[in-house]
Amino acid sequence: MRNGMDCVINETGIAQVPNWKGIPDFNLEEDLAAADSFLLEPVVVVANRKGAPAPRSIGKAELSEMLESGGVAAASEHDEE
C-alpha cells in the first residue's frame, strides 16, 4: 500500500492489514486501486514439499486478466479434485 503497510487478501477474499492499529488514515479501496503489483502466494505451504508453488509477483493487468478469465477460481477448483 502507499503507506508502506501490507494488505493481505485471504483465500475467501477478505482484505486484512496485519499492522493496522486504531482508526485508519487511509482508504483501502483507493490504495488497492492504485497498486501496480501484487504478490501471489500459495494458500497452503507444506514444509519441504518439492514442487510447491513459489510466491510470484504479478502486475495489475495480469491479475485482472486472471480474474476475468476465471484463472484463479479454475486453479482452486482443480486443486480440490
PDB file of N, CA, C and O in Angstrom:
ATOM      1  N   MET A   1       0.838  -1.169   0.000  1.00  0.00           N
ATOM      2  CA  MET A   1       0.000   0.000   0.000  1.00  0.00           C
ATOM      3  C   MET A   1       0.887   1.238   0.000  1.00  0.00           C
ATOM      4  O   MET A   1       2.079   1.156   0.293  1.00  0.00           O
ATOM      5  N   ARG A   2       0.308   2.365  -0.325  1.00  0.00           N
ATOM      6  CA  ARG A   2       1.094   3.607  -0.418  1.00  0.00           C
ATOM      7  C   ARG A   2       1.715   4.011   0.916  1.00  0.00           C
ATOM      8  O   ARG A   2       2.738   4.695   0.941  1.00  0.00           O
ATOM      9  N   ASN A   3       1.098   3.590   2.032  1.00  0.00           N
ATOM     10  CA  ASN A   3       1.625   3.971   3.342  1.00  0.00           C
ATOM     11  C   ASN A   3       2.684   2.999   3.852  1.00  0.00           C
ATOM     12  O   ASN A   3       3.154   3.135   4.982  1.00  0.00           O
ATOM     13  N   GLY A   4       3.067   2.015   3.028  1.00  0.00           N
ATOM     14  CA  GLY A   4       4.109   1.075   3.400  1.00  0.00           C
ATOM     15  C   GLY A   4       3.609  -0.184   4.088  1.00  0.00           C
ATOM     16  O   GLY A   4       4.385  -1.116   4.301  1.00  0.00           O
ATOM     17  N   MET A   5       2.331  -0.231   4.439  1.00  0.00           N
ATOM     18  CA  MET A   5       1.777  -1.423   5.069  1.00  0.00           C
ATOM     19  C   MET A   5       1.446  -2.465   4.010  1.00  0.00           C
ATOM     20  O   MET A   5       1.250  -2.142   2.839  1.00  0.00           O
ATOM     21  N   ASP A   6       1.387  -3.712   4.439  1.00  0.00           N
ATOM     22  CA  ASP A   6       0.966  -4.794   3.557  1.00  0.00           C
ATOM     23  C   ASP A   6      -0.525  -5.013   3.716  1.00  0.00           C
ATOM     24  O   ASP A   6      -1.068  -4.870   4.811  1.00  0.00           O
ATOM     25  N   CYS A   7      -1.184  -5.359   2.624  1.00  0.00           N
ATOM     26  CA  CYS A   7      -2.584  -5.750   2.647  1.00  0.00           C
ATOM     27  C   CYS A   7      -2.636  -7.184   2.159  1.00  0.00           C
ATOM     28  O   CYS A   7      -2.113  -7.501   1.091  1.00  0.00           O
ATOM     29  N   VAL A   8      -3.259  -8.044   2.928  1.00  0.00           N
ATOM     30  CA  VAL A   8      -3.368  -9.453   2.585  1.00  0.00           C
ATOM     31  C   VAL A   8      -4.819  -9.749   2.253  1.00  0.00           C
ATOM     32  O   VAL A   8      -5.721  -9.442   3.032  1.00  0.00           O
ATOM     33  N   ILE A   9      -5.037 -10.350   1.084  1.00  0.00           N
ATOM     34  CA  ILE A   9      -6.385 -10.788   0.726  1.00  0.00           C
ATOM     35  C   ILE A   9      -6.357 -12.298   0.835  1.00  0.00           C
ATOM     36  O   ILE A   9      -5.661 -12.975   0.079  1.00  0.00           O
ATOM     37  N   ASN A  10      -7.124 -12.823   1.787  1.00  0.00           N
ATOM     38  CA  ASN A  10      -7.055 -14.260   2.055  1.00  0.00           C
ATOM     39  C   ASN A  10      -7.832 -15.064   1.024  1.00  0.00           C
ATOM     40  O   ASN A  10      -8.428 -14.504   0.104  1.00  0.00           O
ATOM     41  N   GLU A  11      -7.822 -16.389   1.187  1.00  0.00           N
ATOM     42  CA  GLU A  11      -8.433 -17.275   0.201  1.00  0.00           C
ATOM     43  C   GLU A  11      -9.948 -17.116   0.090  1.00  0.00           C
ATOM     44  O   GLU A  11     -10.542 -17.603  -0.872  1.00  0.00           O
ATOM     45  N   THR A  12     -10.583 -16.448   1.048  1.00  0.00           N
ATOM     46  CA  THR A  12     -12.024 -16.203   0.963  1.00  0.00           C
ATOM     47  C   THR A  12     -12.329 -14.793   0.450  1.00  0.00           C
ATOM     48  O   THR A  12     -13.495 -14.407   0.364  1.00  0.00           O
ATOM     49  N   GLY A  13     -11.291 -14.023   0.109  1.00  0.00           N
ATOM     50  CA  GLY A  13     -11.489 -12.693  -0.464  1.00  0.00           C
ATOM     51  C   GLY A  13     -11.582 -11.573   0.547  1.00  0.00           C
ATOM     52  O   GLY A  13     -11.958 -10.457   0.191  1.00  0.00           O
ATOM     53  N   ILE A  14     -11.251 -11.838   1.795  1.00  0.00           N
ATOM     54  CA  ILE A  14     -11.290 -10.814   2.843  1.00  0.00           C
ATOM     55  C   ILE A  14      -9.946 -10.087   2.894  1.00  0.00           C
ATOM     56  O   ILE A  14      -8.895 -10.715   3.021  1.00  0.00           O
ATOM     57  N   ALA A  15      -9.991  -8.759   2.795  1.00  0.00           N
ATOM     58  CA  ALA A  15      -8.769  -7.949   2.874  1.00  0.00           C
ATOM     59  C   ALA A  15      -8.437  -7.673   4.332  1.00  0.00           C
ATOM     60  O   ALA A  15      -9.306  -7.305   5.123  1.00  0.00           O
ATOM     61  N   GLN A  16      -7.170  -7.855   4.674  1.00  0.00           N
ATOM     62  CA  GLN A  16      -6.693  -7.610   6.033  1.00  0.00           C
ATOM     63  C   GLN A  16      -5.399  -6.810   5.971  1.00  0.00           C
ATOM     64  O   GLN A  16      -4.574  -7.022   5.082  1.00  0.00           O
ATOM     65  N   VAL A  17      -5.225  -5.901   6.907  1.00  0.00           N
ATOM     66  CA  VAL A  17      -3.995  -5.125   7.027  1.00  0.00           C
ATOM     67  C   VAL A  17      -3.394  -5.493   8.388  1.00  0.00           C
ATOM     68  O   VAL A  17      -3.767  -4.914   9.408  1.00  0.00           O
ATOM     69  N   PRO A  18      -2.454  -6.467   8.403  1.00  0.00           N
ATOM     70  CA  PRO A  18      -1.944  -7.001   9.669  1.00  0.00           C
ATOM     71  C   PRO A  18      -1.376  -5.968  10.638  1.00  0.00           C
ATOM     72  O   PRO A  18      -1.551  -6.124  11.847  1.00  0.00           O
ATOM     73  N   ASN A  19      -0.704  -4.919  10.161  1.00  0.00           N
ATOM     74  CA  ASN A  19      -0.086  -3.935  11.052  1.00  0.00           C
ATOM     75  C   ASN A  19      -0.993  -2.762  11.383  1.00  0.00           C
ATOM     76  O   ASN A  19      -0.542  -1.797  12.001  1.00  0.00           O
ATOM     77  N   TRP A  20      -2.233  -2.819  10.995  1.00  0.00           N
ATOM     78  CA  TRP A  20      -3.184  -1.737  11.217  1.00  0.00           C
ATOM     79  C   TRP A  20      -3.611  -1.715  12.679  1.00  0.00           C
ATOM     80  O   TRP A  20      -4.097  -2.710  13.216  1.00  0.00           O
ATOM     81  N   LYS A  21      -3.422  -0.583  13.298  1.00  0.00           N
ATOM     82  CA  LYS A  21      -3.822  -0.373  14.699  1.00  0.00           C
ATOM     83  C   LYS A  21      -4.642   0.901  14.766  1.00  0.00           C
ATOM     84  O   LYS A  21      -4.209   1.932  14.250  1.00  0.00           O
ATOM     85  N   GLY A  22      -5.801   0.862  15.380  1.00  0.00           N
ATOM     86  CA  GLY A  22      -6.604   2.063  15.559  1.00  0.00           C
ATOM     87  C   GLY A  22      -7.403   2.460  14.333  1.00  0.00           C
ATOM     88  O   GLY A  22      -7.716   1.631  13.479  1.00  0.00           O
ATOM     89  N   ILE A  23      -7.722   3.725  14.262  1.00  0.00           N
ATOM     90  CA  ILE A  23      -8.522   4.282  13.170  1.00  0.00           C
ATOM     91  C   ILE A  23      -7.632   4.457  11.938  1.00  0.00           C
ATOM     92  O   ILE A  23      -6.563   5.061  12.030  1.00  0.00           O
ATOM     93  N   PRO A  24      -8.063   3.932  10.785  1.00  0.00           N
ATOM     94  CA  PRO A  24      -7.212   4.045   9.602  1.00  0.00           C
ATOM     95  C   PRO A  24      -7.140   5.472   9.076  1.00  0.00           C
ATOM     96  O   PRO A  24      -8.118   6.218   9.117  1.00  0.00           O
ATOM     97  N   ASP A  25      -5.962   5.833   8.582  1.00  0.00           N
ATOM     98  CA  ASP A  25      -5.786   7.130   7.947  1.00  0.00           C
ATOM     99  C   ASP A  25      -5.627   6.947   6.440  1.00  0.00           C
ATOM    100  O   ASP A  25      -4.996   7.754   5.756  1.00  0.00           O
ATOM    101  N   PHE A  26      -6.226   5.850   5.940  1.00  0.00           N
ATOM    102  CA  PHE A  26      -6.147   5.529   4.522  1.00  0.00           C
ATOM    103  C   PHE A  26      -7.470   4.917   4.082  1.00  0.00           C
ATOM    104  O   PHE A  26      -8.282   4.497   4.906  1.00  0.00           O
ATOM    105  N   ASN A  27      -7.670   4.874   2.769  1.00  0.00           N
ATOM    106  CA  ASN A  27      -8.848   4.233   2.193  1.00  0.00           C
ATOM    107  C   ASN A  27      -8.351   2.989   1.473  1.00  0.00           C
ATOM    108  O   ASN A  27      -7.680   3.096   0.446  1.00  0.00           O
ATOM    109  N   LEU A  28      -8.670   1.819   1.994  1.00  0.00           N
ATOM    110  CA  LEU A  28      -8.166   0.571   1.446  1.00  0.00           C
ATOM    111  C   LEU A  28      -8.563   0.391  -0.020  1.00  0.00           C
ATOM    112  O   LEU A  28      -7.759  -0.073  -0.828  1.00  0.00           O
ATOM    113  N   GLU A  29      -9.771   0.748  -0.355  1.00  0.00           N
ATOM    114  CA  GLU A  29     -10.245   0.615  -1.741  1.00  0.00           C
ATOM    115  C   GLU A  29      -9.395   1.470  -2.694  1.00  0.00           C
ATOM    116  O   GLU A  29      -9.036   1.022  -3.783  1.00  0.00           O
ATOM    117  N   GLU A  30      -9.078   2.697  -2.275  1.00  0.00           N
ATOM    118  CA  GLU A  30      -8.250   3.575  -3.105  1.00  0.00           C
ATOM    119  C   GLU A  30      -6.828   3.039  -3.229  1.00  0.00           C
ATOM    120  O   GLU A  30      -6.239   3.079  -4.310  1.00  0.00           O
ATOM    121  N   ASP A  31      -6.277   2.539  -2.128  1.00  0.00           N
ATOM    122  CA  ASP A  31      -4.914   2.008  -2.166  1.00  0.00           C
ATOM    123  C   ASP A  31      -4.823   0.774  -3.056  1.00  0.00           C
ATOM    124  O   ASP A  31      -3.855   0.626  -3.802  1.00  0.00           O
ATOM    125  N   LEU A  32      -5.810  -0.112  -2.992  1.00  0.00           N
ATOM    126  CA  LEU A  32      -5.795  -1.290  -3.854  1.00  0.00           C
ATOM    127  C   LEU A  32      -5.929  -0.892  -5.325  1.00  0.00           C
ATOM    128  O   LEU A  32      -5.284  -1.486  -6.189  1.00  0.00           O
ATOM    129  N   ALA A  33      -6.752   0.097  -5.607  1.00  0.00           N
ATOM    130  CA  ALA A  33      -6.914   0.568  -6.990  1.00  0.00           C
ATOM    131  C   ALA A  33      -5.620   1.197  -7.514  1.00  0.00           C
ATOM    132  O   ALA A  33      -5.349   1.139  -8.713  1.00  0.00           O
ATOM    133  N   ALA A  34      -4.822   1.796  -6.631  1.00  0.00           N
ATOM    134  CA  ALA A  34      -3.583   2.452  -7.038  1.00  0.00           C
ATOM    135  C   ALA A  34      -2.396   1.492  -7.121  1.00  0.00           C
ATOM    136  O   ALA A  34      -1.343   1.865  -7.638  1.00  0.00           O
ATOM    137  N   ALA A  35      -2.546   0.272  -6.625  1.00  0.00           N
ATOM    138  CA  ALA A  35      -1.440  -0.687  -6.615  1.00  0.00           C
ATOM    139  C   ALA A  35      -1.064  -1.100  -8.032  1.00  0.00           C
ATOM    140  O   ALA A  35      -1.933  -1.310  -8.879  1.00  0.00           O
ATOM    141  N   ASP A  36       0.242  -1.216  -8.281  1.00  0.00           N
ATOM    142  CA  ASP A  36       0.734  -1.623  -9.596  1.00  0.00           C
ATOM    143  C   ASP A  36       1.148  -3.083  -9.636  1.00  0.00           C
ATOM    144  O   ASP A  36       1.162  -3.696 -10.704  1.00  0.00           O
ATOM    145  N   SER A  37       1.488  -3.653  -8.469  1.00  0.00           N
ATOM    146  CA  SER A  37       1.921  -5.046  -8.450  1.00  0.00           C
ATOM    147  C   SER A  37       1.363  -5.753  -7.221  1.00  0.00           C
ATOM    148  O   SER A  37       1.046  -5.134  -6.205  1.00  0.00           O
ATOM    149  N   PHE A  38       1.257  -7.058  -7.350  1.00  0.00           N
ATOM    150  CA  PHE A  38       0.689  -7.894  -6.293  1.00  0.00           C
ATOM    151  C   PHE A  38       1.555  -9.135  -6.149  1.00  0.00           C
ATOM    152  O   PHE A  38       2.150  -9.595  -7.124  1.00  0.00           O
ATOM    153  N   LEU A  39       1.630  -9.678  -4.944  1.00  0.00           N
ATOM    154  CA  LEU A  39       2.392 -10.895  -4.691  1.00  0.00           C
ATOM    155  C   LEU A  39       1.403 -12.025  -4.461  1.00  0.00           C
ATOM    156  O   LEU A  39       0.637 -12.003  -3.498  1.00  0.00           O
ATOM    157  N   LEU A  40       1.421 -13.020  -5.352  1.00  0.00           N
ATOM    158  CA  LEU A  40       0.570 -14.188  -5.193  1.00  0.00           C
ATOM    159  C   LEU A  40       1.343 -15.240  -4.421  1.00  0.00           C
ATOM    160  O   LEU A  40       2.454 -15.608  -4.802  1.00  0.00           O
ATOM    161  N   GLU A  41       0.754 -15.723  -3.333  1.00  0.00           N
ATOM    162  CA  GLU A  41       1.383 -16.760  -2.520  1.00  0.00           C
ATOM    163  C   GLU A  41       0.430 -17.934  -2.412  1.00  0.00           C
ATOM    164  O   GLU A  41      -0.785 -17.739  -2.390  1.00  0.00           O
ATOM    165  N   PRO A  42       0.962 -19.166  -2.342  1.00  0.00           N
ATOM    166  CA  PRO A  42       0.090 -20.320  -2.182  1.00  0.00           C
ATOM    167  C   PRO A  42      -0.667 -20.236  -0.857  1.00  0.00           C
ATOM    168  O   PRO A  42      -0.148 -19.722   0.134  1.00  0.00           O
ATOM    169  N   VAL A  43      -1.891 -20.742  -0.853  1.00  0.00           N
ATOM    170  CA  VAL A  43      -2.703 -20.696   0.367  1.00  0.00           C
ATOM    171  C   VAL A  43      -2.102 -21.598   1.427  1.00  0.00           C
ATOM    172  O   VAL A  43      -1.997 -21.201   2.587  1.00  0.00           O
ATOM    173  N   VAL A  44      -1.705 -22.806   1.049  1.00  0.00           N
ATOM    174  CA  VAL A  44      -1.130 -23.757   1.997  1.00  0.00           C
ATOM    175  C   VAL A  44       0.258 -24.126   1.508  1.00  0.00           C
ATOM    176  O   VAL A  44       0.441 -24.520   0.356  1.00  0.00           O
ATOM    177  N   VAL A  45       1.228 -23.996   2.392  1.00  0.00           N
ATOM    178  CA  VAL A  45       2.591 -24.378   2.054  1.00  0.00           C
ATOM    179  C   VAL A  45       2.992 -25.506   2.994  1.00  0.00           C
ATOM    180  O   VAL A  45       2.959 -25.355   4.215  1.00  0.00           O
ATOM    181  N   VAL A  46       3.366 -26.628   2.415  1.00  0.00           N
ATOM    182  CA  VAL A  46       3.808 -27.764   3.207  1.00  0.00           C
ATOM    183  C   VAL A  46       5.329 -27.710   3.268  1.00  0.00           C
ATOM    184  O   VAL A  46       5.998 -27.651   2.236  1.00  0.00           O
ATOM    185  N   ALA A  47       5.867 -27.729   4.478  1.00  0.00           N
ATOM    186  CA  ALA A  47       7.318 -27.640   4.657  1.00  0.00           C
ATOM    187  C   ALA A  47       8.026 -28.762   3.900  1.00  0.00           C
ATOM    188  O   ALA A  47       7.606 -29.919   3.941  1.00  0.00           O
ATOM    189  N   ASN A  48       9.083 -28.407   3.224  1.00  0.00           N
ATOM    190  CA  ASN A  48       9.940 -29.344   2.499  1.00  0.00           C
ATOM    191  C   ASN A  48       9.216 -30.107   1.396  1.00  0.00           C
ATOM    192  O   ASN A  48       9.666 -31.186   1.011  1.00  0.00           O
ATOM    193  N   ARG A  49       8.136 -29.594   0.890  1.00  0.00           N
ATOM    194  CA  ARG A  49       7.409 -30.260  -0.195  1.00  0.00           C
ATOM    195  C   ARG A  49       7.987 -29.806  -1.533  1.00  0.00           C
ATOM    196  O   ARG A  49       7.967 -28.618  -1.856  1.00  0.00           O
ATOM    197  N   LYS A  50       8.493 -30.744  -2.294  1.00  0.00           N
ATOM    198  CA  LYS A  50       9.042 -30.410  -3.606  1.00  0.00           C
ATOM    199  C   LYS A  50       7.893 -30.128  -4.561  1.00  0.00           C
ATOM    200  O   LYS A  50       6.868 -30.809  -4.530  1.00  0.00           O
ATOM    201  N   GLY A  51       8.064 -29.138  -5.396  1.00  0.00           N
ATOM    202  CA  GLY A  51       7.044 -28.794  -6.365  1.00  0.00           C
ATOM    203  C   GLY A  51       5.979 -27.849  -5.835  1.00  0.00           C
ATOM    204  O   GLY A  51       5.043 -27.511  -6.559  1.00  0.00           O
ATOM    205  N   ALA A  52       6.102 -27.417  -4.590  1.00  0.00           N
ATOM    206  CA  ALA A  52       5.133 -26.450  -4.046  1.00  0.00           C
ATOM    207  C   ALA A  52       5.300 -25.137  -4.796  1.00  0.00           C
ATOM    208  O   ALA A  52       6.426 -24.712  -5.055  1.00  0.00           O
ATOM    209  N   PRO A  53       4.190 -24.486  -5.151  1.00  0.00           N
ATOM    210  CA  PRO A  53       4.315 -23.231  -5.893  1.00  0.00           C
ATOM    211  C   PRO A  53       5.005 -22.155  -5.061  1.00  0.00           C
ATOM    212  O   PRO A  53       4.737 -22.000  -3.869  1.00  0.00           O
ATOM    213  N   ALA A  54       5.884 -21.430  -5.703  1.00  0.00           N
ATOM    214  CA  ALA A  54       6.599 -20.334  -5.039  1.00  0.00           C
ATOM    215  C   ALA A  54       5.791 -19.053  -5.200  1.00  0.00           C
ATOM    216  O   ALA A  54       5.065 -18.902  -6.183  1.00  0.00           O
ATOM    217  N   PRO A  55       5.903 -18.140  -4.261  1.00  0.00           N
ATOM    218  CA  PRO A  55       5.247 -16.837  -4.431  1.00  0.00           C
ATOM    219  C   PRO A  55       5.756 -16.162  -5.696  1.00  0.00           C
ATOM    220  O   PRO A  55       6.924 -16.313  -6.054  1.00  0.00           O
ATOM    221  N   ARG A  56       4.882 -15.415  -6.380  1.00  0.00           N
ATOM    222  CA  ARG A  56       5.315 -14.695  -7.573  1.00  0.00           C
ATOM    223  C   ARG A  56       4.632 -13.349  -7.646  1.00  0.00           C
ATOM    224  O   ARG A  56       3.489 -13.184  -7.219  1.00  0.00           O
ATOM    225  N   SER A  57       5.347 -12.401  -8.188  1.00  0.00           N
ATOM    226  CA  SER A  57       4.843 -11.040  -8.326  1.00  0.00           C
ATOM    227  C   SER A  57       4.193 -10.890  -9.693  1.00  0.00           C
ATOM    228  O   SER A  57       4.743 -11.323 -10.706  1.00  0.00           O
ATOM    229  N   ILE A  58       3.006 -10.268  -9.713  1.00  0.00           N
ATOM    230  CA  ILE A  58       2.312 -10.021 -10.973  1.00  0.00           C
ATOM    231  C   ILE A  58       1.831  -8.575 -11.001  1.00  0.00           C
ATOM    232  O   ILE A  58       1.674  -7.942  -9.957  1.00  0.00           O
ATOM    233  N   GLY A  59       1.605  -8.075 -12.180  1.00  0.00           N
ATOM    234  CA  GLY A  59       1.112  -6.709 -12.348  1.00  0.00           C
ATOM    235  C   GLY A  59      -0.406  -6.663 -12.322  1.00  0.00           C
ATOM    236  O   GLY A  59      -1.078  -7.694 -12.338  1.00  0.00           O
ATOM    237  N   LYS A  60      -0.927  -5.450 -12.281  1.00  0.00           N
ATOM    238  CA  LYS A  60      -2.370  -5.234 -12.227  1.00  0.00           C
ATOM    239  C   LYS A  60      -3.070  -5.829 -13.445  1.00  0.00           C
ATOM    240  O   LYS A  60      -4.137  -6.430 -13.312  1.00  0.00           O
ATOM    241  N   ALA A  61      -2.485  -5.671 -14.627  1.00  0.00           N
ATOM    242  CA  ALA A  61      -3.115  -6.184 -15.853  1.00  0.00           C
ATOM    243  C   ALA A  61      -3.217  -7.704 -15.820  1.00  0.00           C
ATOM    244  O   ALA A  61      -4.247  -8.263 -16.198  1.00  0.00           O
ATOM    245  N   GLU A  62      -2.154  -8.381 -15.370  1.00  0.00           N
ATOM    246  CA  GLU A  62      -2.187  -9.849 -15.305  1.00  0.00           C
ATOM    247  C   GLU A  62      -3.196 -10.327 -14.264  1.00  0.00           C
ATOM    248  O   GLU A  62      -3.900 -11.310 -14.496  1.00  0.00           O
ATOM    249  N   LEU A  63      -3.274  -9.650 -13.126  1.00  0.00           N
ATOM    250  CA  LEU A  63      -4.248 -10.027 -12.106  1.00  0.00           C
ATOM    251  C   LEU A  63      -5.671  -9.854 -12.633  1.00  0.00           C
ATOM    252  O   LEU A  63      -6.521 -10.721 -12.429  1.00  0.00           O
ATOM    253  N   SER A  64      -5.929  -8.745 -13.303  1.00  0.00           N
ATOM    254  CA  SER A  64      -7.259  -8.511 -13.878  1.00  0.00           C
ATOM    255  C   SER A  64      -7.609  -9.588 -14.893  1.00  0.00           C
ATOM    256  O   SER A  64      -8.733 -10.088 -14.918  1.00  0.00           O
ATOM    257  N   GLU A  65      -6.641  -9.940 -15.729  1.00  0.00           N
ATOM    258  CA  GLU A  65      -6.857 -10.978 -16.743  1.00  0.00           C
ATOM    259  C   GLU A  65      -7.177 -12.323 -16.082  1.00  0.00           C
ATOM    260  O   GLU A  65      -8.071 -13.041 -16.531  1.00  0.00           O
ATOM    261  N   MET A  66      -6.446 -12.659 -15.020  1.00  0.00           N
ATOM    262  CA  MET A  66      -6.695 -13.911 -14.306  1.00  0.00           C
ATOM    263  C   MET A  66      -8.104 -13.940 -13.723  1.00  0.00           C
ATOM    264  O   MET A  66      -8.799 -14.952 -13.807  1.00  0.00           O
ATOM    265  N   LEU A  67      -8.515 -12.833 -13.139  1.00  0.00           N
ATOM    266  CA  LEU A  67      -9.835 -12.775 -12.529  1.00  0.00           C
ATOM    267  C   LEU A  67     -10.937 -12.842 -13.573  1.00  0.00           C
ATOM    268  O   LEU A  67     -11.947 -13.516 -13.370  1.00  0.00           O
ATOM    269  N   GLU A  68     -10.749 -12.148 -14.690  1.00  0.00           N
ATOM    270  CA  GLU A  68     -11.760 -12.139 -15.747  1.00  0.00           C
ATOM    271  C   GLU A  68     -11.884 -13.497 -16.428  1.00  0.00           C
ATOM    272  O   GLU A  68     -12.986 -13.903 -16.796  1.00  0.00           O
ATOM    273  N   SER A  69     -10.769 -14.202 -16.600  1.00  0.00           N
ATOM    274  CA  SER A  69     -10.790 -15.492 -17.293  1.00  0.00           C
ATOM    275  C   SER A  69     -11.159 -16.638 -16.371  1.00  0.00           C
ATOM    276  O   SER A  69     -11.366 -17.762 -16.830  1.00  0.00           O
ATOM    277  N   GLY A  70     -11.243 -16.367 -15.076  1.00  0.00           N
ATOM    278  CA  GLY A  70     -11.541 -17.435 -14.125  1.00  0.00           C
ATOM    279  C   GLY A  70     -10.322 -18.248 -13.765  1.00  0.00           C
ATOM    280  O   GLY A  70     -10.451 -19.315 -13.166  1.00  0.00           O
ATOM    281  N   GLY A  71      -9.135 -17.771 -14.114  1.00  0.00           N
ATOM    282  CA  GLY A  71      -7.899 -18.497 -13.850  1.00  0.00           C
ATOM    283  C   GLY A  71      -7.670 -18.794 -12.385  1.00  0.00           C
ATOM    284  O   GLY A  71      -7.179 -19.871 -12.047  1.00  0.00           O
ATOM    285  N   VAL A  72      -8.008 -17.881 -11.521  1.00  0.00           N
ATOM    286  CA  VAL A  72      -7.818 -18.088 -10.086  1.00  0.00           C
ATOM    287  C   VAL A  72      -8.798 -19.125  -9.584  1.00  0.00           C
ATOM    288  O   VAL A  72      -8.407 -20.059  -8.884  1.00  0.00           O
ATOM    289  N   ALA A  73     -10.069 -18.975  -9.931  1.00  0.00           N
ATOM    290  CA  ALA A  73     -11.099 -19.920  -9.491  1.00  0.00           C
ATOM    291  C   ALA A  73     -10.859 -21.294 -10.089  1.00  0.00           C
ATOM    292  O   ALA A  73     -11.016 -22.304  -9.403  1.00  0.00           O
ATOM    293  N   ALA A  74     -10.482 -21.344 -11.356  1.00  0.00           N
ATOM    294  CA  ALA A  74     -10.249 -22.620 -12.015  1.00  0.00           C
ATOM    295  C   ALA A  74      -9.114 -23.375 -11.339  1.00  0.00           C
ATOM    296  O   ALA A  74      -9.192 -24.593 -11.177  1.00  0.00           O
ATOM    297  N   ALA A  75      -8.067 -22.673 -10.946  1.00  0.00           N
ATOM    298  CA  ALA A  75      -6.951 -23.324 -10.261  1.00  0.00           C
ATOM    299  C   ALA A  75      -7.399 -23.857  -8.919  1.00  0.00           C
ATOM    300  O   ALA A  75      -6.991 -24.952  -8.532  1.00  0.00           O
ATOM    301  N   SER A  76      -8.221 -23.124  -8.196  1.00  0.00           N
ATOM    302  CA  SER A  76      -8.716 -23.569  -6.895  1.00  0.00           C
ATOM    303  C   SER A  76      -9.596 -24.806  -7.038  1.00  0.00           C
ATOM    304  O   SER A  76      -9.479 -25.749  -6.255  1.00  0.00           O
ATOM    305  N   GLU A  77     -10.483 -24.803  -8.044  1.00  0.00           N
ATOM    306  CA  GLU A  77     -11.371 -25.931  -8.243  1.00  0.00           C
ATOM    307  C   GLU A  77     -10.579 -27.172  -8.612  1.00  0.00           C
ATOM    308  O   GLU A  77     -10.915 -28.273  -8.174  1.00  0.00           O
ATOM    309  N   HIS A  78      -9.525 -27.010  -9.417  1.00  0.00           N
ATOM    310  CA  HIS A  78      -8.713 -28.142  -9.830  1.00  0.00           C
ATOM    311  C   HIS A  78      -7.993 -28.745  -8.637  1.00  0.00           C
ATOM    312  O   HIS A  78      -7.861 -29.967  -8.559  1.00  0.00           O
ATOM    313  N   ASP A  79      -7.526 -27.928  -7.709  1.00  0.00           N
ATOM    314  CA  ASP A  79      -6.801 -28.411  -6.539  1.00  0.00           C
ATOM    315  C   ASP A  79      -7.682 -29.267  -5.650  1.00  0.00           C
ATOM    316  O   ASP A  79      -7.166 -30.126  -4.935  1.00  0.00           O
ATOM    317  N   GLU A  80      -8.986 -29.066  -5.668  1.00  0.00           N
ATOM    318  CA  GLU A  80      -9.898 -29.809  -4.810  1.00  0.00           C
ATOM    319  C   GLU A  80     -10.196 -31.205  -5.345  1.00  0.00           C
ATOM    320  O   GLU A  80     -10.682 -32.055  -4.599  1.00  0.00           O
ATOM    321  N   GLU A  81      -9.913 -31.460  -6.635  1.00  0.00           N
ATOM    322  CA  GLU A  81     -10.223 -32.762  -7.241  1.00  0.00           C
ATOM    323  C   GLU A  81      -9.274 -33.828  -6.784  1.00  0.00           C
ATOM    324  O   GLU A  81      -9.394 -34.981  -7.198  1.00  0.00           O
TER     325      GLU A  81
END
